[in-house]
Amino acid sequence: MAKKGVKMLVKLRNPETGTFYTTYRNPKSPNTTEKLSFRKYDKKTRKHEIFVENKI
């Protein structure tokens, strides 16, 4: 089997409610130089909100 590359664990946090998700990102990719931001479901507001990358 091929050796797995190193993936960074990233916390995506909603700044308004404090809800967070964790995900992985590829640090070797040149396309991931800025902070990640995803539109995901927030359980507190029961809506889709923007989650931004934050320190773990």
C-alpha distances in whole Angstrom, upper triangle without the diagonal:
4,6,9,12,15,17,21,23,26,29,31,35,38,40,43,42,40,37,33,30,27,24,21,21,20,21,20,22,25,27,27,29,32,32,30,32,32,35,34,36,38,39,42,44,42,41,39,39,37,35,34,32,33,32,30
4,6,9,13,15,19,21,24,27,29,33,36,38,41,41,38,36,32,28,25,22,19,19,17,18,17,18,22,23,23,26,29,29,27,30,30,33,32,35,37,38,41,42,41,40,37,37,35,33,32,29,31,30,28
4,6,9,12,16,18,21,25,27,31,34,36,39,39,36,34,30,27,23,20,17,17,15,16,15,17,21,22,22,24,27,27,26,29,29,32,31,34,35,37,39,41,40,39,36,36,34,31,30,27,28,27,26
4,7,9,12,14,18,21,23,27,30,32,36,35,32,30,26,23,19,16,13,13,11,13,13,15,18,20,19,21,24,23,22,25,25,28,27,30,32,33,36,37,36,35,33,32,30,27,26,23,24,23,22
4,6,10,13,16,19,21,25,28,30,34,33,30,29,25,22,18,15,12,11,8,9,9,11,15,17,16,18,20,20,19,23,23,26,26,29,31,32,35,36,36,34,31,31,28,25,24,21,22,21,20
4,7,10,13,16,19,22,26,28,31,31,28,26,22,20,16,13,10,9,8,8,9,11,15,16,14,16,18,18,18,21,22,25,25,28,29,31,33,34,34,33,30,29,26,23,22,18,19,18,17
4,7,9,13,15,19,22,24,27,27,24,23,19,16,12,10,6,6,5,7,9,11,14,15,12,14,16,15,14,17,18,21,21,24,25,27,29,30,30,29,26,25,23,20,18,15,16,15,14
4,6,10,13,16,19,21,24,24,21,20,16,14,10,8,5,5,7,7,10,12,14,15,12,13,14,13,12,15,17,20,20,22,23,25,27,28,28,27,25,23,21,17,15,12,12,11,11
4,7,10,13,17,19,22,21,18,17,13,11,7,6,5,7,9,10,14,15,17,17,13,15,15,13,12,14,15,18,17,20,20,22,23,25,25,25,22,21,19,15,14,10,11,10,8
4,6,10,13,15,18,18,15,14,10,8,6,5,6,7,10,11,14,15,17,16,12,13,13,10,9,11,12,15,15,17,17,19,21,22,23,22,19,18,15,12,10,7,7,7,7
4,6,10,12,15,14,11,10,7,6,4,6,9,10,14,14,18,18,20,18,15,16,14,11,10,10,11,14,13,15,14,16,17,19,20,19,17,15,13,9,8,6,5,6,6
4,7,10,12,12,10,8,5,5,6,7,10,11,15,16,19,19,20,18,14,16,13,10,8,7,8,10,10,12,11,14,15,16,17,16,14,11,9,5,5,4,6,9,9
4,6,9,9,6,6,4,6,9,11,14,15,18,19,23,22,23,21,17,18,15,12,10,9,10,11,10,11,10,12,13,14,15,14,13,10,8,5,5,6,6,9,10
4,6,6,5,5,6,9,12,14,17,18,21,22,26,24,25,22,19,20,17,13,12,10,10,10,9,10,8,11,10,11,13,12,10,7,6,5,6,9,9,12,13
4,6,6,8,9,12,15,17,19,20,23,24,27,26,26,24,21,21,17,14,14,12,13,13,13,14,11,14,12,13,15,14,13,10,9,7,8,10,9,12,14
4,6,8,11,14,17,19,22,23,27,27,31,29,30,27,24,24,21,17,17,14,14,14,13,13,10,12,10,10,13,12,12,9,10,9,11,14,13,16,17
4,6,9,12,16,19,22,23,27,28,31,30,31,28,25,26,23,19,18,15,15,14,13,12,8,10,7,8,11,12,12,10,11,10,12,14,14,16,17
4,6,10,13,16,19,21,24,25,29,28,29,27,23,24,21,17,16,15,15,15,13,13,10,11,9,11,14,14,14,11,12,10,11,12,11,13,13
4,7,11,14,17,19,23,24,28,27,28,26,23,24,21,17,16,14,13,13,11,10,7,8,8,10,11,12,12,10,11,9,11,12,12,14,13
4,7,10,13,16,19,21,24,24,25,23,20,21,19,15,13,12,11,12,10,10,8,10,11,13,14,14,13,11,11,8,9,9,9,11,10
4,7,10,13,17,18,22,21,23,21,18,20,18,15,12,11,10,11,9,10,10,11,13,15,15,15,13,12,11,8,10,9,10,12,11
4,7,10,14,15,19,19,21,19,16,18,17,14,12,12,12,13,12,13,13,15,17,19,19,18,16,15,14,11,11,9,10,11,9
4,7,10,13,16,16,18,16,14,16,16,13,10,11,11,13,12,14,15,17,20,21,21,20,17,16,15,12,12,10,11,12,11
4,7,9,12,12,15,14,12,14,15,13,10,13,13,16,15,18,19,21,23,25,24,23,20,19,17,14,13,11,12,13,12
4,6,9,9,12,11,8,11,12,10,9,12,13,16,16,19,21,23,25,26,26,24,21,20,17,15,13,10,13,13,13
4,6,6,9,9,8,10,12,12,11,15,16,19,20,23,24,27,29,30,30,28,25,23,21,18,16,14,16,16,16
4,6,8,9,7,8,11,12,12,16,17,21,22,25,26,29,31,32,32,30,27,25,22,19,17,14,15,15,16
4,6,9,8,10,13,14,15,18,20,23,25,28,29,32,34,35,35,33,29,28,25,22,20,17,19,19,19
4,5,6,8,11,13,13,16,18,21,23,26,28,31,33,33,33,31,27,26,23,21,19,16,19,19,20
4,6,6,10,13,13,16,18,22,24,28,29,32,34,34,34,32,28,26,23,21,19,17,19,20,22
4,6,8,10,10,13,15,18,21,24,26,30,31,31,31,28,25,23,20,18,16,15,18,19,21
4,6,7,7,11,13,17,19,22,24,27,29,29,29,26,23,21,17,16,13,11,14,15,17
4,7,9,12,15,19,21,24,25,29,30,30,30,28,25,22,19,17,14,12,14,15,18
4,6,9,13,16,18,22,23,26,27,27,28,25,22,19,15,14,11,9,12,14,16
4,7,10,13,15,19,19,23,23,23,24,22,19,16,12,10,7,6,8,11,13
4,7,10,12,16,17,20,21,21,22,19,16,14,10,8,6,5,9,12,14
4,7,9,13,14,17,18,18,18,16,13,10,7,5,4,6,10,13,15
4,6,10,11,15,17,16,16,13,10,8,6,5,7,9,12,15,17
4,7,9,13,15,13,13,10,6,5,4,6,9,12,15,18,19
4,6,10,12,11,10,8,5,6,6,7,10,12,15,18,18
4,6,9,9,7,6,4,6,9,9,13,15,17,20,20
4,6,6,6,6,6,6,9,9,13,15,16,19,19
4,6,5,7,9,10,13,12,16,18,19,21,20
4,6,8,10,10,13,13,16,19,19,21,21
4,5,8,9,12,13,16,19,20,23,23
4,7,9,13,14,18,20,21,24,24
4,6,10,12,16,19,20,24,24
4,7,9,13,16,18,22,22
4,6,10,13,15,19,20
4,7,10,13,16,18
4,7,9,13,14
4,6,10,12
4,7,9
4,6
4
